[in-house]
Amino acid sequence: MIEYEARYHFSQERFRVKYQIFEESKRAREIAEAICVEQTIEFPIELTGNSIRENVVGKIEEIQNNHNSTVVTISYPVETVGNEPAQFFNVIMGNCSLFPNLKIIDLQLSPSIENIFPGPRYGISGLRKLLSIYNRPLLATAIKPMGLSTDQLAQMAYNLALGGIDIIKDDHGLADQPFSKFKDRVLKVTEAIHKANRETGFHTIYAPNITSNEQTMLKQAEFVKEAGSGALLVAPALSGFSSFITLRENTDLPILSHPAFLGGYLSIMDFDVLFGTIQRMIGADVVIFPNYGGRFTFSKEDCRKINHGLKKPFGSFKEIFPSPAGGMNINSCGDIVSFYNKDVVLLIGGALHKAGADLTENVKAFKAQVEKIHVR
């Protein structure tokens, strides 16, 4: 029988992944052992020598049996990642993403792994400094609906900015469409917001949606930078985590992360990992997600996990803003701020339009409501 040996000298530096396996304890142990092999060598372990088994294959570090599941911590050698973010995701949950009843509930990075991720450029403190807002939540909205012309969207942005909103983003459905071409929209909406800022003295910024392939995103980000819009909106599950990282490394604009297409990942990652720690690793500054009580099904506990993942101590990565959304309204602001604290971006879309025909006055009422809230 052939026995394969590794000849490389391994550093012994390892990172750890905590998995929750929804099986009884004996079966969970078998699955954990399978993960160790499947996520590394994907090869008959009996055909490998000690050097591969000791230095390459994942190791079970801890097993905790709970009432209806088992939590297993598995460590992997940093060499399996090879300084590639995409390979990191492949190692932690590549083939095993196809296993049923399995999800990642925590990541514990080693220094070498932490260094391959850029992290947020701004984070909470940097974005507050950029906007010169320190003692209240940030206020955001979106220009929509899809189908409006660029001139209509620009007029909407102007009216919103006159009211003193902090961030105006494209709806994630806006792209480079015939009724509102990307470059035309960026130029006209940015100029409309700048005009409002000159009139009010506020500092509203605009985040165009640049979700696309990597090459297009880099070109569009440069165009947005030159236009002076102020920020970017990207859906990382659509663009790809690696492309998001490349964008972060090649722009100095704040990046808002949109959750489109992320829902499927919740079957393999817990809320605080997917919407929290991973978003910080890839370089988001603001993370949009469905708030409890809105038109989606996230619970208070789900949102509590996300808020924790965005703000807990996590290596050298900066804390970043949660932006709960999805059916929020002005009257719910107090509850939202109480739940997330002042470090939150309040994103309200359709409710600003339902409040009355005058968008500027609606934003002023939104802002006044938030400024009355006692924040911590």
C-alpha positions as CSV (number, residue, x, y, z in Angstrom):
1,M,0.0,0.0,0.0
2,I,1.3,3.5,-0.9
3,E,1.8,5.9,2.0
4,Y,2.1,9.6,1.2
5,E,4.3,11.8,3.3
6,A,4.7,15.6,3.4
7,R,8.2,17.0,3.1
8,Y,7.4,20.6,4.0
9,H,8.3,22.0,7.4
10,F,5.1,23.3,9.0
11,S,5.0,26.3,11.3
12,Q,2.5,24.7,13.8
13,E,0.4,27.9,13.7
14,R,-3.3,27.0,13.5
15,F,-6.6,28.7,13.4
16,R,-9.9,27.4,14.8
17,V,-13.5,27.0,13.5
18,K,-16.4,26.2,15.8
19,Y,-19.1,24.0,14.2
20,Q,-22.5,23.2,15.4
21,I,-23.6,19.7,14.3
22,F,-27.3,18.9,14.7
23,E,-27.0,15.2,15.3
24,E,-26.7,12.9,18.3
25,S,-23.3,12.8,19.9
26,K,-21.9,9.6,18.3
27,R,-23.0,10.6,14.8
28,A,-21.7,14.2,15.4
29,R,-18.3,12.8,16.3
30,E,-18.2,10.9,13.0
31,I,-19.1,14.0,11.1
32,A,-16.4,16.0,12.9
33,E,-13.8,13.4,11.9
34,A,-15.1,13.6,8.3
35,I,-14.8,17.4,8.3
36,C,-11.2,17.2,9.4
37,V,-10.3,15.1,6.3
38,E,-12.8,16.6,3.8
39,Q,-11.8,20.2,4.5
40,T,-8.1,19.4,4.1
41,I,-6.7,16.4,2.2
42,E,-10.0,15.0,0.8
43,F,-8.1,11.7,0.5
44,P,-8.1,8.3,2.1
45,I,-6.4,9.0,5.4
46,E,-5.1,5.5,5.7
47,L,-2.9,6.2,2.7
48,T,-1.1,9.1,4.4
49,G,1.9,9.1,6.7
50,N,2.3,10.8,10.1
51,S,3.5,14.0,8.6
52,I,0.3,14.7,6.7
53,R,-1.9,13.4,9.5
54,E,-0.2,15.5,12.1
55,N,0.4,18.7,10.1
56,V,-2.2,18.9,7.4
57,V,-5.4,17.2,8.5
58,G,-7.8,19.2,10.7
59,K,-7.7,18.4,14.4
60,I,-10.7,18.1,16.8
61,E,-9.8,20.3,19.7
62,E,-13.0,20.2,21.7
63,I,-16.4,18.6,21.7
64,Q,-19.4,19.8,23.7
65,N,-22.6,17.8,23.6
66,N,-25.7,19.8,24.1
67,H,-29.4,18.9,24.3
68,N,-30.1,18.7,20.5
69,S,-26.7,19.3,18.9
70,T,-22.9,19.0,19.4
71,V,-20.4,21.9,19.2
72,V,-17.0,20.9,17.8
73,T,-13.9,23.1,17.6
74,I,-11.6,22.0,14.8
75,S,-8.2,23.6,14.1
76,Y,-6.4,23.8,10.8
77,P,-2.8,24.7,9.9
78,V,-2.4,28.1,8.4
79,E,-0.5,26.5,5.5
80,T,-3.7,25.0,4.1
81,V,-4.9,28.6,3.3
82,G,-1.8,29.7,1.4
83,N,-2.5,33.4,2.1
84,E,-5.6,33.3,-0.1
85,P,-8.9,34.6,1.3
86,A,-10.9,32.4,-1.1
87,Q,-9.0,29.4,0.1
88,F,-9.7,30.3,3.7
89,F,-13.4,30.0,3.0
90,N,-12.8,26.8,1.1
91,V,-11.0,25.3,4.1
92,I,-13.6,26.3,6.7
93,M,-16.7,25.2,4.8
94,G,-15.9,24.1,1.2
95,N,-17.2,20.6,0.5
96,C,-18.8,20.4,3.9
97,S,-21.2,23.2,3.0
98,L,-23.0,20.3,1.2
99,F,-23.4,18.4,4.5
100,P,-26.8,18.6,6.1
101,N,-27.3,19.8,9.8
102,L,-24.0,21.7,10.0
103,K,-23.1,25.3,10.5
104,I,-20.2,27.5,11.6
105,I,-20.9,29.4,14.8
106,D,-17.5,31.0,15.6
107,L,-14.1,31.8,14.0
108,Q,-10.9,32.1,15.9
109,L,-8.2,33.5,13.6
110,S,-4.5,33.2,14.1
111,P,-2.2,36.1,13.3
112,S,-1.2,34.8,9.8
113,I,-4.9,34.4,8.8
114,E,-5.9,37.7,10.2
115,N,-3.2,39.4,8.1
116,I,-4.7,38.2,4.8
117,F,-7.9,40.1,5.3
118,P,-8.0,43.9,5.0
119,G,-10.7,44.6,7.5
120,P,-12.7,47.8,7.5
121,R,-11.0,51.0,6.4
122,Y,-13.3,53.3,8.4
123,G,-15.5,51.3,10.8
124,I,-17.7,53.1,13.3
125,S,-15.1,55.6,14.5
126,G,-13.8,56.4,11.0
127,L,-17.2,56.9,9.4
128,R,-18.3,59.1,12.3
129,K,-15.2,61.3,11.8
130,L,-15.9,61.4,8.0
131,L,-19.4,62.7,8.6
132,S,-18.6,64.7,11.8
133,I,-21.4,63.0,13.7
134,Y,-20.5,61.7,17.0
135,N,-23.4,61.6,19.4
136,R,-26.4,60.1,17.6
137,P,-27.2,57.3,15.2
138,L,-26.6,57.8,11.5
139,L,-29.6,58.3,9.2
140,A,-29.9,56.6,5.9
141,T,-32.3,56.0,3.1
142,A,-32.4,54.7,-0.5
143,I,-33.5,56.2,-3.8
144,K,-36.1,53.9,-5.4
145,P,-38.2,52.4,-6.9
146,M,-36.6,50.8,-9.9
147,G,-38.0,52.2,-13.1
148,L,-37.7,55.9,-12.3
149,S,-35.5,58.0,-14.6
150,T,-32.2,59.4,-13.6
151,D,-33.7,62.9,-13.3
152,Q,-36.5,61.6,-11.1
153,L,-34.0,59.9,-8.8
154,A,-31.8,63.0,-8.7
155,Q,-34.7,65.1,-7.7
156,M,-35.6,62.6,-5.0
157,A,-32.0,62.6,-3.7
158,Y,-32.0,66.4,-3.6
159,N,-35.2,66.5,-1.6
160,L,-33.9,63.9,0.9
161,A,-30.6,65.7,1.3
162,L,-32.3,69.0,2.0
163,G,-33.9,67.4,5.0
164,G,-30.4,66.5,6.4
165,I,-30.2,62.7,5.9
166,D,-26.6,61.4,6.4
167,I,-26.4,58.7,3.7
168,I,-28.4,58.2,0.6
169,K,-27.8,54.9,-1.2
170,D,-29.0,53.4,-4.4
171,D,-31.6,50.7,-4.0
172,H,-29.7,47.5,-4.5
173,G,-31.9,46.9,-7.6
174,L,-30.5,49.9,-9.4
175,A,-27.6,48.9,-11.7
176,D,-26.7,50.1,-15.3
177,Q,-30.3,49.9,-16.7
178,P,-31.7,51.6,-19.7
179,F,-34.1,53.8,-17.6
180,S,-31.2,55.0,-15.4
181,K,-27.7,54.4,-16.7
182,F,-25.0,54.0,-14.0
183,K,-22.7,56.9,-15.0
184,D,-25.5,59.3,-15.7
185,R,-27.2,58.5,-12.4
186,V,-24.0,58.8,-10.4
187,L,-23.2,62.2,-11.8
188,K,-26.7,63.7,-11.5
189,V,-27.5,62.3,-8.1
190,T,-24.2,63.4,-6.7
191,E,-24.6,66.9,-8.1
192,A,-28.1,67.1,-6.7
193,I,-26.8,66.1,-3.2
194,H,-23.9,68.5,-3.4
195,K,-26.4,71.3,-4.3
196,A,-28.5,70.5,-1.3
197,N,-25.4,70.3,0.9
198,R,-24.3,73.8,-0.3
199,E,-27.7,75.1,0.6
200,T,-28.0,73.5,4.0
201,G,-24.4,73.1,5.3
202,F,-25.1,69.4,5.9
203,H,-22.7,66.6,4.7
204,T,-24.9,64.0,3.0
205,I,-23.0,61.4,1.1
206,Y,-24.2,59.1,-1.7
207,A,-23.5,55.3,-2.1
208,P,-24.1,54.1,-5.7
209,N,-24.6,50.4,-6.2
210,I,-21.6,49.0,-7.9
211,T,-22.3,45.3,-7.4
212,S,-20.8,43.5,-10.4
213,N,-17.8,41.5,-11.5
214,E,-14.5,42.6,-10.1
215,Q,-13.2,44.5,-13.1
216,T,-16.4,46.5,-13.5
217,M,-16.6,47.3,-9.8
218,L,-13.0,48.6,-9.7
219,K,-13.8,50.9,-12.7
220,Q,-17.1,52.0,-11.3
221,A,-15.5,52.7,-7.8
222,E,-13.0,55.0,-9.5
223,F,-15.8,56.8,-11.3
224,V,-17.7,57.2,-8.1
225,K,-14.6,58.6,-6.4
226,E,-14.0,61.1,-9.2
227,A,-17.6,62.2,-9.1
228,G,-17.3,62.9,-5.3
229,S,-20.3,60.8,-4.3
230,G,-18.7,59.7,-1.0
231,A,-19.4,55.9,-0.6
232,L,-20.1,52.6,-2.3
233,L,-22.8,49.9,-2.0
234,V,-21.9,46.3,-2.8
235,A,-23.7,43.0,-2.2
236,P,-20.8,40.6,-1.4
237,A,-22.8,37.5,-2.0
238,L,-23.4,38.6,-5.5
239,S,-20.0,40.0,-6.3
240,G,-18.1,37.3,-4.3
241,F,-16.2,37.8,-1.1
242,S,-12.8,37.8,-2.8
243,S,-13.9,40.5,-5.3
244,F,-15.2,42.5,-2.3
245,I,-11.8,42.3,-0.7
246,T,-10.1,43.4,-3.9
247,L,-12.4,46.4,-4.1
248,R,-11.7,47.3,-0.4
249,E,-8.0,47.2,-1.1
250,N,-8.3,49.4,-4.1
251,T,-10.6,52.2,-2.9
252,D,-10.5,54.6,0.0
253,L,-14.3,55.1,0.1
254,P,-16.5,53.7,2.8
255,I,-18.3,50.5,1.7
256,L,-21.9,49.6,2.6
257,S,-22.6,45.8,2.4
258,H,-26.0,44.7,1.2
259,P,-27.5,41.3,2.2
260,A,-28.9,40.4,-1.3
261,F,-28.3,36.6,-1.9
262,L,-26.8,36.1,1.5
263,G,-29.8,34.3,2.8
264,G,-28.7,30.9,1.5
265,Y,-25.5,31.1,3.6
266,L,-27.5,31.1,6.8
267,S,-27.9,27.3,6.4
268,I,-24.1,27.0,6.9
269,M,-23.1,30.0,9.1
270,D,-24.7,31.6,12.2
271,F,-25.9,35.2,12.1
272,D,-23.0,36.7,14.0
273,V,-20.5,35.0,11.7
274,L,-22.1,35.7,8.4
275,F,-23.3,39.2,9.0
276,G,-20.8,40.1,11.7
277,T,-17.2,38.8,11.7
278,I,-16.9,37.9,8.1
279,Q,-18.2,41.3,7.0
280,R,-15.5,42.9,9.2
281,M,-12.8,40.6,7.7
282,I,-13.7,41.4,4.1
283,G,-13.7,45.1,4.8
284,A,-17.3,46.4,5.1
285,D,-17.9,49.6,7.1
286,V,-21.7,49.3,7.3
287,V,-23.7,46.1,7.1
288,I,-27.3,46.2,6.1
289,F,-29.6,43.3,7.2
290,P,-33.3,42.7,8.0
291,N,-34.3,44.0,11.4
292,Y,-36.7,42.1,13.7
293,G,-40.3,43.2,13.3
294,G,-39.9,44.1,9.6
295,R,-41.0,42.3,6.5
296,F,-38.5,39.5,6.9
297,T,-38.2,36.8,9.5
298,F,-35.1,37.7,11.6
299,S,-35.8,37.5,15.3
300,K,-34.5,39.7,18.1
301,E,-32.0,37.0,19.0
302,D,-30.8,36.8,15.4
303,C,-30.2,40.6,15.3
304,R,-28.6,40.5,18.8
305,K,-26.1,38.0,17.4
306,I,-25.4,40.2,14.4
307,N,-24.9,43.3,16.5
308,H,-22.5,41.3,18.7
309,G,-20.5,40.0,15.8
310,L,-20.1,43.6,14.4
311,K,-18.9,45.1,17.6
312,K,-17.2,42.4,19.7
313,P,-13.4,42.4,20.2
314,F,-12.1,40.5,17.1
315,G,-8.4,40.6,16.5
316,S,-7.4,44.0,15.1
317,F,-10.6,44.4,13.1
318,K,-12.5,47.7,13.7
319,E,-16.1,47.6,14.9
320,I,-18.5,48.4,12.1
321,F,-22.0,49.8,11.9
322,P,-25.2,47.6,11.9
323,S,-27.9,48.9,9.6
324,P,-31.1,47.1,10.4
325,A,-33.6,47.6,7.6
326,G,-36.5,46.0,5.8
327,G,-39.8,47.7,6.7
328,M,-38.7,50.1,9.4
329,N,-40.5,53.3,10.1
330,I,-39.9,56.5,12.0
331,N,-41.9,55.5,15.1
332,S,-39.7,52.4,15.6
333,C,-36.5,54.4,15.9
334,G,-36.5,54.6,19.7
335,D,-36.8,50.8,20.0
336,I,-34.1,50.2,17.4
337,V,-31.6,52.6,19.1
338,S,-32.4,51.1,22.5
339,F,-31.6,47.7,21.1
340,Y,-28.4,48.5,19.1
341,N,-27.3,51.6,21.0
342,K,-26.3,54.8,19.2
343,D,-23.8,53.1,17.0
344,V,-26.4,52.1,14.4
345,V,-27.3,53.3,10.9
346,L,-31.1,53.7,10.8
347,L,-32.1,52.8,7.3
348,I,-35.7,53.8,6.4
349,G,-36.9,53.6,2.8
350,G,-40.6,53.4,1.8
351,A,-41.8,54.7,5.2
352,L,-40.3,58.1,4.5
353,H,-42.5,58.3,1.4
354,K,-45.6,57.1,3.2
355,A,-45.2,59.8,5.8
356,G,-46.3,62.5,3.4
357,A,-45.8,64.1,0.0
358,D,-42.9,66.4,1.2
359,L,-39.8,64.2,1.4
360,T,-37.7,67.1,2.9
361,E,-40.1,67.6,5.8
362,N,-40.4,63.8,6.3
363,V,-36.6,63.6,6.7
364,K,-36.6,66.5,9.1
365,A,-39.2,64.7,11.2
366,F,-37.1,61.5,11.1
367,K,-34.1,63.5,12.2
368,A,-36.0,65.3,15.0
369,Q,-37.4,62.0,16.2
370,V,-33.9,60.5,16.5
371,E,-32.4,63.6,18.1
372,K,-35.0,63.3,20.9
373,I,-33.9,59.7,21.7
374,H,-31.7,59.3,24.8
375,V,-28.7,57.4,23.4
376,R,-26.0,55.5,25.1
